[in-house]
C-alpha cells in the first residue's frame, strides 16, 4: 500500500488522485496504529507472564497456516483478520491467567472487543483500504511510472525573449565561460582549437591530423530548485562569445526520464531540424556521432536527476559515448539539483548557484512585483516589499511567485496579507516556487519522504542533531528493517541520504533545513504537522493532525493545552511551555486520552503521570525526578535535568523490560557517590548501549554483575569517576 502512495505522489497534481491520496494516507496510518496496539498487547503479555496455549487456538493456527498456499486474495484478507483474532484471543486468555480472574470468561471479553471495539474499527479501515486500492487500480496507479508530468516540470529550451534580463550572475557567467575555455576574442568557428591541449580539461589524441577528445568534459551547474540554474544555462547558450566559439549548440531538457534513445533522438533533431524516426539505439548513436564529428560542440543537459546514474552509471556512459567524435574544445554543460549527479559526472569544478544578493535581489523583486525596477513611488508598498524579501532567501523563482501575487493588487492591505502569510499557505501555480521545490521531495523514496515531511513539525531554523532525530524516526515507525542491521544505523543512513540530497545543511555541527525547503515540507505535510505559536492557532489545527509542536507563548495556559486531547490521532507532541505544577496534570490528560502517541517531549516537568506507562507506543523525552514503568520503552534519554536526584531502582526489568539504549547527559546533581551493581544487572536483557556524559558527581560503577548484552559504552566528562570495571566484563 505504501508503494501505491509513493506512486500516487508522482501524479498528485491530478485532481482525482489529489482527492484520494489524503484518504488513503489516513486509512493506512489508522491501520498502522491498530497494528501497533496489538503488538503492544503482545509485548505486555510477554512481560506479565507466559500462558498455557488453548488447544482451540492451536487448532485454528493449523487450519489457517496449513492451507496457506491454497488461499486466494479474498481468503488472504480473511487470513489476516483471523490471525488478528487469534492474537487478541490469546491476549485475553493470558490476561485472565495473569490477573487470576476465573469468573470472567476471556471469550466474553474477546467477543465484546470484536463486536464493539478495535476489530470493528479494523474492519472499517480494511474496507476503506480495499475501496481506495480498487479506485487507484482503476486509474492505472498500480502501474507506477516515476516520471514528472509535463505540467509539473515544463520542457525548457535554450531560447529566451530579448527582453529577458539576468540579474546578479556576473560571477557565475565568468566562471562558466572560463571553464568552457571560451576566449575573450573568439576566432572563426572552424578553426582548430585555439586553446593549447595542455590546458584543456579533456583528454585528447589526433586522428588524421584532427585533434579528438577521448571523453567529453562535463561542467555541472548545481543548486536547489528555483535558484536560476536553467536561466544561467540559457544565458550562456545565447551569449555572443559562446555562439561564436561553438559551431554546434545542442539543448536537451532531460528532467527525470533519462532514456538514452529519447535523448539521442532529441540531439539528432537539434542538429538536423528533422524528426529522428529510427528506433535502433546503435543506429541513432552512429548518426549523432557523425553529426558532431570534427565540430566544436556544446551540449546542454538541463535538469538532470539521479536516474541518469541507473545501472551503475552505464546509461550515462552509453549516452555520452558518441560525442567523443566531436572536436577538442567541446564540452557538456549539466544543470542539476542532485548532489549525486554533481559528484558522479563532473570533470571540472562545479559552479554552485545560490540565492541572489540583497541589493540585486531587491531590484529583481521590484521588477516582478511592479513590472519595472521602480516601485511606483509608493513608499508604503516598498516598505512592505522589503519586509517580504527575507522570506524568499534570494530565490528568483520565489520572487516571481510572490511578485505575480503582489502585482495583481497594489493595495497595501493586499500586500500586508501576503506579508502575514506563510509562503506554503499561498496558492501557487505548478511552475512556481513550492511546486518546483516539491519535485525534489517527490523524487525521494517513500521512507525518506516520511522522514523529511515529519521535520515540518519543527519551526524554521531549528537545529537538528542527527542522533536525536534518528531516535525519533525509529519511534515513529519510519524505519524499514534491513536484515540484521541495527535500526539506529539505518536511520543514520536515512539522514545522510537527505544531507546528500541537500535537504539538510550542516551548520556548526548541527543541521538546518533551508527556509524554502521548510516551506515546502510544511506544504506537503499540512494535514499531518502543525506548529502552535499563538492562541488563535488552536482554531487552525487540522482535524487529523498527527504531529504537534507547541512553542513558548505567554498566551497559552493549561486549558488551551487540554484542548489538544480531542486530536485522537496525535502521534507526536513536543511542548516547550512551562506550566509549573500543572504540567504533570496536563501530561496525564494527554497520555490518558491520546493513546496513539509515540513521541512526547516536554521541556519543563518534575514528574511523569501514572497514565504514561499505559500508552502502547510511547517514547519519552523529558526531564524528570520520578520515572514509572514503561513496558514498551526502548530508548531512555535523560538530558539537562538539573534536579534529578537518582535513577536507583528504576533501571530494572520490571520498569523497562524492552530498553535497548540509555543515555544520561548533563545531569549536574546526579548521582550518589556510586552506582550500585544491581542497577546495571543482567536482568536488563535488551540493553545494548549506555552513554553517560557531563555528570560531575558520578564517582564509580560497581557491583557483582555486568550488563549481559552490552555492545557499546560511552562515558564523557565525568571528572570524579574512578571506577567502572563491572560494566565491561
N, C-alpha and C positions, 0 to 999 in steps of 0.2 A: 504493500500500500504506500509506503514511503517512496518507492520507486515511481509510483503514479503521481504523487505530489511533486516530486522533483521534476518529472516530465512536464507537468502542467505549468510549473513556474516559467518554463520557456515560452509558453503561449498565454501568459497571464493577462496580456493586453486584450485578448479576445473576450468579448462580453460574456459569452456563455460560460467560459471557464472561470472568469473572474467571479461569477456568482456562485459557482460550485466549490471553488477552492477553499474559502473560509469555512464552509460547512464541513468539508472533508477533513480539514485540519482539526476542527473542533471535535469531530467524531473520533478520529484516531487518538487524539490526546485523551479523550474521555475513556476510551477503551484501555489505553495505556495506564491511566490512573487506577482503573479497576483491577487490571492485572497486577499492578504493584501492590494493591491492597491484599490480594490473595497471597502473593509471595510473602508479604509481611506476616500474615496469619501462619503460613507455613514455618517461618523463622521463629515465631512466637511459640509454636508447638514444640519445635526442636529445643528451645531454651527451657520450656517448662517441664519437659519430660517425654519419655517415649511411651507410645500407646500400643496396645495389642491390636493388630490388624483384624478387622472383621472379615470372616470368610466371604460374606456377601460382597465386600469391596474387592477382595482378590478375584472373585468370580467375574465381576464387572470388568476388572482390569484385563483378564484373559479374553473375555468376549470381544472387547474393543481392540486390543493390540494384536490378538491372534489373527484377526481377519483384516488387518490394516491394509494389506496390499490389494484387497478386493474392493476397497471403498472408492466410490466416485466422488465428484466435487461436492455434491449435496451432502453425502454421508460424511465427508471430511469435516464439513462445518458442524455437523451433529456430533462428530467425534470430539471436536474442541469443546463443545458445550458439555458433553458427557464427562470429559476429563476434568473440567472445572467443577462439575457437580461432585465428582469423586473426591477431589481435593477439599471441597467445602465440607462434605460429609465426614471425611477423616478429621478435619479440624474440630467439628462439633463433638465427635466421639471422644477425641483426646481432651477436649475442654472439660467434658463431664468427668472423665477419669482423673484429671489433674485437680479439679475443684471438689471432687468427692460427692457430687450431686447425683445420687442414684435415682431420685424420684423423677427428675426432669429427663424425659427421653431425648437423646440427641437428634432422633429423627424428626421430632416435633419442631425443634429449633431450625433444623435444616430445611424442612418443607416451608416453614414460615418465611425463611430467608428467600427461598426460591420464588414464592408467590408474591411477597411484598417488598423484598429487599433488592440487594445488588444484582441478583441474577435477572430480575425483571429489567433492571437498567441495562445489563449487559446484552440482553436480547434486543432491547431497543437500539442500542448502539450498533449491534450487528446488522439489524435491518437497515439502519441508515447507511452503514458502510457498503452493504450489498447494493443498495439503490444508487448511491453515488458512484460506485465502481462500474455498475452497468451503464450509467449515464456517460461516464468518461470513455468507456469502451465504445459506445455508440458514436462518440465524437472522434474516434481514432486515436485517443490519447494513450492507449496501451502500446501502440507502436510509436515510441518516443523518438523524435528526431531532434537532437540537441543543436539546433541552429536558430539564430535570431531571425525573426520575420523582418522583411524589408521595411515594414512600417516602424519597427523598433529601432533598427540600425540602417538608415537610408544609405544607398550607394553613394560613394563620393567619386569625384573626378578631379582632374588636375586644373580645371578651369575655374576662374573666379571672375566676378564682374570687375570692370575697370574702376568702379567707384570704391571697391574694397580696399581698405587701408589696414595695414598691420601695425599694431601698437607694441612698442617696448620690446621688440625681439631683435634688436640690432646685434646684441652679443651672440645670440643663438645662430642668426643668419651668418655671421662672420665665422663661427665655429664650423658650421656645415660646409660653407664654401671652401674653407681651409682643408677640412678632411677629404672633400671630394677633389681636391687639387685643381680647383677652378682658378686659372690665372687671372690676375688683375686686368691684363690687356690680352684677351684671348686672340689666338690666330685662327686661320681658316680651319673649319671643322675637319677637313680631310687630311690635315697634316698629321704626321706621326706624332705620337705623344710628345709634348714639349717638356714633359717632366722626366728627369733622369730616372732610370729604372731603380736606382739605388734608394730613391726617396719614395717610391711608390709603396702603397700598403699591400699590393697584390704580388704574388709570386709570378714570374713570367719566364718564357723562353722564346725562341724565334723559329718560325716555320716559314720557309720560302721567303726569308728576308723580312717577314712581318712580325712585330712583337705580339705575342699571345699571352693571355693570362691563364694560369693553371686553376685558379679559383677566383670567383668574383668577390672583391672586398665588400664588406657589409657595414654600413653605418646605421646605428639604431637611434631613433629619436623616441625617448621614453617619457612617460608622465601619466598621471591619473586622468580619468575621463574628464573631458570638458576643459582641459587646460590649454588647448590650442596646438596639439601636435599636427593634426591634419592641415590646419591653416598654415603652419610653418612650412610643411612639405609642399603645399600648393604654391606658396610664395617662392620657394626655391625653384620649382618647376617653371615658374613664369619669370624668374629673374633673367635679365638680358644676358648677363655673363654666362649663366648656365645654359641658356638656349644657344648661345654662340659656341660654347665649348663642346657640348654633347651633340653628336649627329642624330642620335635617336633617343627619345624620352618615352618610356612606357609607364603608364599608371595603371595599377590594378587594385581595386578595393577587395581585400581578402575577406575581412570580417571573420566569423568563426567557422567558416567552411573551407578548410584548406584541402582542396581537391586538386591534385596535380593536373588532371585532364582539363578541368574547367579553367584553371589559372593559365595553363599553357595556351588554351584556345583564346583566352582574352588577350594574352600577349601577342599572339599572331594577328588577331583582329586589330589590335592597336597599331601594329606595324603596317598592315595592308589596307585597313579600312574595309575589309570584307569579312563576312562570316566564315569561320572555320568549321567546315562540315565533316571533317574527318573525326572518327571516334577511336582510332587506334593511337594509344599514347606514344608508341615508338615513332610512328609517322609524324605525329604532332611535334615531338621533340626534335626530330630531324628538320622539320620545317622551320621552327623558331631558331634553331642553331644556324641555319642558312641565312635567315633574315638578319641576324645580328652579327654575322661573321665579318670581321675586319672593320667593324664600326665601333666608334666610341659611344658606349651605351650608358644611360642612367635609367634604371628600372626602380620604380617606387612601389613598394607593397604597403598599402595603407591598412591600418587596423588589424594587425596580426595577433592571433590568440594562441593559447598553449597547444591547440590541436595541430599546429604546424610541426610539433615535435613528436607526433604519434609514431608508433612503430620504431621507437628509439632513434628518432630523427631521420629515418630512412626516407620518409615522404619529402622532407625538406631538401635533403641531398639530391633526391631524384629530380625535383623541380628545378633546382639551381644548376644541375649538370650541363644542360645545353648552352647556357650563357657563357661558358668558358671559351667559346669561339669568338667572343667579342674582342675588340682591340684593347690593348693595355691602356689603362686610364679609365676604363669603365668601372661602374660601381652600382651597388644596390643600396637604396635608402628604405629603411623599415620603420614604420611607426607602430608603437605598441604600448599598452598599459600593463603588460605582463612581465614582471622581472625575470621569469624563467626564460622567456624569449630573448630578452636582453643578454642574459648570461650565455645562452647557447649559440646565438648566431652572430654576435658582433665580432668583427675583426679589427676594429679600432675603437677608441674611447667613445662610449655613447654620449649623446647630447641629451641632458636631462632638462625637460621643460617644466618649470614651476610657475606659480602664480605671478601675475604682473605686480610690479612695484606700485606703491601707493599713488604717487603723482600721475604716473601713466595710466594706472587703473581708473583713477577718478576721471580722467579725460575720456577714456573708453566708456565708462559708465554713463557719463553725460550724453555721449553720442547715442547710447542705447535708450536712455530714458527720455531725452528731449528731441532726438532726431538730429542733433548737431552737438558740437563740443561746447556750445554755450549753454547757459542754464536759464535762458529766457528771462534774465534779470529778475528772477524770483528768489530772493534770499531765503524765504521760509522753506521752499521746496529744496533748495540747495542744502540747507541745514539738515533737513530730514534725510536727504540723499546721502550726505556724509555719514550719518548715523547708521544707515543701512549697509554702507560699504564694507565694514569689518565682517559682516556675516558671510560675505561672498569669497573671502580668502583669496582674492586675486584671480578668481576663475573667470575667464572671458565668457564661457557658456552660462555661468551663473548670472553674470552681468546682463547678458542678452535676455535670459529668462525673466529676471525681475524688471529689466528695462521695458520689455514688452508689456508687462502688467502695469507699470507706472505710467507708460505713455498713453494708456487708454483713458486716463483721467488725471488731469493736472490740478486736482483739488487737494489741498493739504490734508483733508480728512481721509481721503483715499490712500495717500502716501503714508500717513500715520498708521492706518490699518495694516498695511503691508509691513511697516516697521515693527509693529507689535506682534506680528505672526511669526511662527517658526517657518523656516523655508519648506520643511516637509509638509506643512499644513496647506500650502498654496497649490491650487490646481495647476498642473503643468501639461504642456504638450509632450508628445512622445519623443521629440527630438531635443528637449530641454534638459536642464542640468541633472535633476534627480533620476529621471528615466535613463539618462546617459550613464550615470554612475551605477545605476541598478544593473546594468549589463554585467558589470564585474561580479556583482552578487549572484546574478542568475547563472553565471558560468561556474560557480562553486559546486562541488559535490554536496549532496544533501547534508551529510554530517557536519561539514564546515558551515553551511548556510545557517543551521540552527544554532551553532556555537556563536557565530558573528551576530546574528539577529538578536540573540539574547543580550548582547552587550548594549543594546539600545536602552536597557533599563537603567544604565548608569548615566549620570549627567555628562555634558560636554567637558572636555579637558580632564576627565577622570584619569588618574594614573594607575594603570593596571600592573599587578605583579603576576608573573606567569604562573607561579606555583599556586597562588590563591585562586586565580581564575580557573586553573585546571581542576582543582578540587571541586569547585562549584559545578563545572561541566559534568564531572563524574556524578555528583549528587543529583543533578538534573536529568541524568539518564541519557546524555548526548553521546556517550562513547559506544562505538561498535567494537565488540570483542574481537581480538585477533589472536586466536590460539592461546598460548601461554604468556603473551606479552602483558606486563603489568598495565592496568588501566591508566595509571599516572603517566607512564611513558607514552602511551597512545595519545593522551591529552597534550602532552608537551609537543608531540609531533603535529597535532592539530594546530597548536598555537604557532609553531614555527612555519607551518604552511601558510597561515594567514599573514604572518610577518613577511614571508617571501612574496606574497601577492600584494603587499603594501596596504593591507587593511589595518595593520598596527605599525606605528613608528616608534623607534626606541629613543627615549629622551631621559638622560641622566639615570640610566639603569632601570628605568621603568618604561611602560609602553602607553602611548596615547593613540586615539583614533582621530584622524583628520576631521575637522568640523563638518565638512561637506559629506564625508562618508558617514559620519554620525547622523546627519540629517537623513541620509538615505536609509540607514539602519532603522531609524525611527519610523520612516515611511513603510518599510516592508514589514515591520512588526507593530504597526499602530494599534492593532486589536489585541495584542498579547502583552505589550510592555507599556508602562506609564510611569511618569515621574510627578510626584506631588510637590509643588513649590509653594503654593499659597492656598488659602481656604477655599477659594472659588474652584480650584482644580478638582475638588471632591465631586463636583457635579459633572465632570467631564470624563471620569474614569470609565473605560469601556466595560460593558456588562460582563464579558467573558475574559477579562484581564487575567493573565497568569503570572506576571512578574511586576512587582511594585517597588519603587524606591521613594522613600519619604525624606525630603531634605529638611534641614533645620528651619523652623519658622516660628516666630512669636505668635502667629495667628492660630497655631494648632493647639488643641488640648486633647484630653483623653476621649472626650465624647466624639470628636472628629475621627480619631483613630479607631474607635469602636465601630464606626460606620463601615470599616473595611471588612467586617465579618460577613457581610452579605455577598461578598465576591467568593463564592464557594469553590471556584476553580483555581484559586491562587496557589501557585507552587513556590513562589519566591517573594519574600517580604524583607526589605532592607530598610531599617528605620534608624535615622540619625537624630532623633529627638530625645531630650532628657525630660522625662516626666516625673522624676524623683521617685517617691514611694509608690506612685500609681503605675509605674512601668510593669511591675510583676502582674498586677491585676489585668492590665491591657493584654499582656502576653498570654495570660491564662485564657482570656476570651478568644484570642486568635487561635491558640492551639486546640481549644475545645471544639471550635466550630469550623475552622479551616483545616479539615483533615487531610487535604491533598498537598499540603505544603511540604517541600523538600529542602528548602534553604530558608533559615531565619537568621538575620544579622541585626542585632540590637546593640547599639553603641553604649547605652547607659542603663545598666541594671545590676543590682546587687544579689539577685537570686532568680531562679527559674521556677515557674509554676509546676505543680504536680502533673497537669494535663499534658505537658510537653513530652513526657515519656510514652504517651499513648498514640502519638502520631506515627502512622505506618512508615513514612518515607523520610522523616525529618533529619536534616543535618544541621548542626548548631554552630554558629559563630558568634560568641558573645563573651563579655566579661562577667564573672560570677563568683560568689563566695559559697554557693551551695548548689551542687550538681546532683541530680537524681538519676534514676535508672533510664537507660536508653537501649532497648533491645536490638535496634537496627542501626545504631550509630557505628560508622566505620572510621571516621576521622574526628579527632578531638583536637582543636587548636585553641589554646589559651594564650591570649596575647594582650599585653598592655593592661593588665588587671592589677592596679596598684594596691587594692585592698584584699586581694586573695590571700588567705592565710594558709590553706592546706588542701591537698588532694588526697590525704590519707584515707584509706578505706573505700575510695571511690573507684580506683583503677583495678577492679576485680571482675571476674567472670559474671558475677551476679548483676553488676551495674552496666557493664559494657561488653557483652559477650562476643560481639562481632567486630570489636575495634581492631583496625589494621594500622593506624598511624596516630601517634600522639606528638603534639608539639607544644612546648611551653616557651614563650618568648616575652622578654621584657616584663617580668613579674618581680617587682622590687623587693617585696616583703617575703616572698616565698624562697626558702622553705624553712622548716625547722632544721636543727643542726645536721640531721642525717635523714635520708630517705630509707625507710626500713625495707628489709628484704621482701616482706610479704606483699609490698606494693607492686614489685616487679617480679611476681612469681610466675611459674609456668602455667598457671591456670588461664592466663591471657593467651590462649592458643592461637589467636589470629594475628596478634601484634607482630608486625614486620619492621616498622620504622619508628624510631624515637629521636626527637630533636629537642634539645634544651639550650636556650641561649639567653644571655643577659639576665641571669638570676644571681645577683651578687651575694645572697645569703645562703646559697646552696653549698654545703660542706662536703657531703660524701654520699655515695651509693654503697649499700652493703646488704648482707643477708645471706641466707642459706642457698637460695636458688637463683639461677639465671633465667632470663626470658627464653622460652623454649625455641621459638621460631624467628627470633630477631635477625634481620638481614642488614639493617643499616642503623647506625647510631651516630648522631652529630651533637657535639657539645661545644658551644662557643661562649666566650666572655663570661665565665663563671669563676671569678678570681679566687674565691675561697674553697673551691672544690679540690679535695686532696685524694679522694678515693672513689673509684668506680669499677672495682675489679669484678664484682659478681655479675654484672650485666653481660660481660663479654665472654663468659665461659661457654 
